[in-house]
Amino acid sequence: MADRITPGRAVYARNLGVPEDEAESMVAARAGAPYAREAFLAADGPGWSGTELFDETGFLKKDPTPVVGLR
């Protein structure tokens, strides 16, 4: 699982518009180090990087119908 932390941290850095080390310190300062670790693990998990999702919308490729409340 540790191999997922680095790419997950990169996702947060890209979304926040900061370098990776700064993204880690920002998330840890705001939510705590344990949450930051879990967030980075999840950001590179199969739920977000699987091939069944569209990149931009997150909708399933098999049924690209928008989810209520999402644009």
Backbone as CSV, one residue per row, in Angstrom:
resi,resn,N_x,N_y,N_z,CA_x,CA_y,CA_z,C_x,C_y,C_z
1,MET,0.811,-1.205,0.000,0.000,0.000,0.000,0.849,1.262,0.000
2,ALA,2.013,1.183,0.576,2.867,2.369,0.632,3.172,2.906,-0.761
3,ASP,3.156,2.022,-1.762,3.428,2.478,-3.118,2.300,3.346,-3.675
4,ARG,1.147,3.381,-3.008,0.029,4.229,-3.430,0.098,5.618,-2.807
5,ILE,0.887,5.798,-1.775,0.955,7.106,-1.111,1.549,8.160,-2.035
6,THR,2.648,7.834,-2.694,3.316,8.823,-3.553,2.409,9.299,-4.688
7,PRO,1.783,8.396,-5.463,0.881,8.902,-6.505,-0.341,9.623,-5.940
8,GLY,-0.841,9.166,-4.788,-1.968,9.847,-4.163,-1.616,11.249,-3.717
9,ARG,-0.415,11.403,-3.179,0.080,12.732,-2.777,0.174,13.630,-4.009
10,ALA,0.592,13.059,-5.128,0.699,13.832,-6.370,-0.671,14.320,-6.832
11,VAL,-1.699,13.497,-6.637,-3.069,13.908,-6.997,-3.474,15.127,-6.171
12,TYR,-3.250,15.057,-4.861,-3.591,16.193,-3.998,-2.783,17.428,-4.369
13,ALA,-1.505,17.259,-4.651,-0.658,18.398,-5.023,-1.175,19.057,-6.296
14,ARG,-1.520,18.250,-7.266,-2.044,18.784,-8.523,-3.351,19.529,-8.280
15,ASN,-4.255,18.944,-7.478,-5.541,19.586,-7.201,-5.391,20.869,-6.400
16,LEU,-4.419,20.905,-5.507,-4.189,22.098,-4.685,-3.292,23.119,-5.372
17,GLY,-2.592,22.706,-6.422,-1.696,23.612,-7.148,-0.426,23.933,-6.383
18,VAL,0.065,22.952,-5.624,1.287,23.142,-4.829,2.216,21.947,-5.023
19,PRO,3.489,22.076,-4.627,4.402,20.933,-4.679,3.919,19.822,-3.739
20,GLU,4.354,18.590,-4.016,3.889,17.434,-3.251,4.169,17.536,-1.752
21,ASP,5.364,18.004,-1.389,5.678,18.097,0.043,4.797,19.134,0.735
22,GLU,4.459,20.177,0.011,3.580,21.203,0.577,2.147,20.670,0.707
23,ALA,1.708,19.881,-0.262,0.372,19.286,-0.187,0.270,18.395,1.039
24,GLU,1.304,17.613,1.291,1.287,16.733,2.454,1.201,17.529,3.748
25,SER,1.995,18.572,3.865,1.970,19.363,5.094,0.651,20.117,5.246
26,MET,0.060,20.564,4.132,-1.225,21.268,4.195,-2.333,20.342,4.694
27,VAL,-2.403,19.150,4.117,-3.459,18.210,4.502,-3.255,17.748,5.941
28,ALA,-2.016,17.456,6.298,-1.718,17.004,7.666,-2.007,18.104,8.682
29,ALA,-1.685,19.340,8.359,-1.930,20.442,9.289,-3.421,20.673,9.487
30,ARG,-4.174,20.474,8.431,-5.612,20.735,8.517,-6.396,19.575,9.133
31,ALA,-6.001,18.331,8.794,-6.808,17.187,9.210,-6.051,16.153,10.028
32,GLY,-4.739,16.321,10.161,-3.939,15.365,10.917,-3.206,14.393,10.001
33,ALA,-2.058,13.926,10.479,-1.224,13.031,9.685,-1.921,11.712,9.344
34,PRO,-2.665,11.096,10.276,-3.335,9.842,9.923,-4.342,10.014,8.778
35,TYR,-5.092,11.117,8.809,-6.045,11.366,7.728,-5.304,11.611,6.415
36,ALA,-4.227,12.376,6.456,-3.467,12.656,5.237,-2.998,11.360,4.592
37,ARG,-2.483,10.440,5.401,-2.015,9.159,4.872,-3.166,8.398,4.217
38,GLU,-4.297,8.323,4.886,-5.451,7.623,4.326,-5.956,8.305,3.058
39,ALA,-5.950,9.629,3.047,-6.410,10.369,1.873,-5.502,10.103,0.675
40,PHE,-4.199,10.064,0.901,-3.265,9.802,-0.185,-3.411,8.369,-0.690
41,LEU,-3.616,7.432,0.227,-3.841,6.041,-0.184,-5.105,5.936,-1.040
42,ALA,-6.168,6.581,-0.596,-7.437,6.504,-1.313,-7.376,7.214,-2.663
43,ALA,-6.629,8.305,-2.740,-6.568,9.083,-3.978,-5.960,8.288,-5.121
44,ASP,-5.151,7.290,-4.805,-4.574,6.470,-5.866,-5.203,5.080,-5.889
45,GLY,-6.295,4.909,-5.167,-6.928,3.600,-5.094,-7.695,3.240,-6.351
46,PRO,-8.120,2.009,-6.442,-8.817,1.535,-7.634,-10.154,2.228,-7.879
47,GLY,-10.745,2.787,-6.833,-12.002,3.504,-7.021,-11.847,4.747,-7.871
48,TRP,-10.657,5.318,-7.909,-10.432,6.558,-8.659,-9.583,6.356,-9.894
49,SER,-8.792,5.292,-9.928,-7.909,5.089,-11.077,-8.325,3.897,-11.926
50,GLY,-9.464,3.296,-11.635,-9.938,2.169,-12.422,-10.356,2.596,-13.820
51,THR,-10.459,1.638,-14.702,-10.793,1.947,-16.095,-12.293,2.065,-16.334
52,GLU,-13.110,1.810,-15.325,-14.559,1.877,-15.497,-15.130,3.285,-15.304
53,LEU,-14.290,4.250,-14.930,-14.759,5.616,-14.713,-14.235,6.554,-15.787
54,PHE,-15.048,7.551,-16.137,-14.547,8.626,-16.987,-13.602,9.469,-16.154
55,ASP,-12.555,9.996,-16.760,-11.571,10.775,-16.033,-12.146,12.039,-15.402
56,GLU,-12.898,12.808,-16.163,-13.320,14.117,-15.681,-14.580,14.085,-14.826
57,THR,-15.500,13.194,-15.120,-16.787,13.233,-14.440,-16.913,12.215,-13.322
58,GLY,-16.205,11.104,-13.432,-16.344,10.045,-12.452,-17.553,9.166,-12.699
59,PHE,-18.300,9.431,-13.772,-19.446,8.601,-14.084,-18.982,7.264,-14.638
60,LEU,-19.762,6.250,-14.414,-19.440,4.938,-14.947,-19.520,4.945,-16.471
61,LYS,-18.565,4.304,-17.113,-18.574,4.243,-18.573,-19.762,3.457,-19.089
62,LYS,-20.201,2.465,-18.333,-21.303,1.634,-18.787,-22.633,2.390,-18.772
63,ASP,-22.756,3.383,-17.924,-23.979,4.166,-17.827,-23.608,5.605,-17.487
64,PRO,-23.298,6.420,-18.498,-22.844,7.793,-18.236,-23.951,8.769,-17.858
65,THR,-25.056,8.272,-17.306,-26.138,9.135,-16.860,-25.676,9.931,-15.642
66,PRO,-25.845,11.249,-15.640,-25.411,12.048,-14.484,-26.096,11.610,-13.196
67,VAL,-25.374,11.687,-12.120,-25.908,11.376,-10.809,-26.601,12.616,-10.269
68,VAL,-27.755,12.457,-9.631,-28.504,13.583,-9.090,-27.605,14.394,-8.153
69,GLY,-27.578,15.684,-8.349,-26.792,16.562,-7.500,-25.398,16.842,-8.030
70,LEU,-24.954,16.127,-9.056,-23.640,16.356,-9.656,-23.818,16.965,-11.031
71,ARG,-22.843,17.780,-11.396,-22.904,18.380,-12.727,-22.190,17.507,-13.710
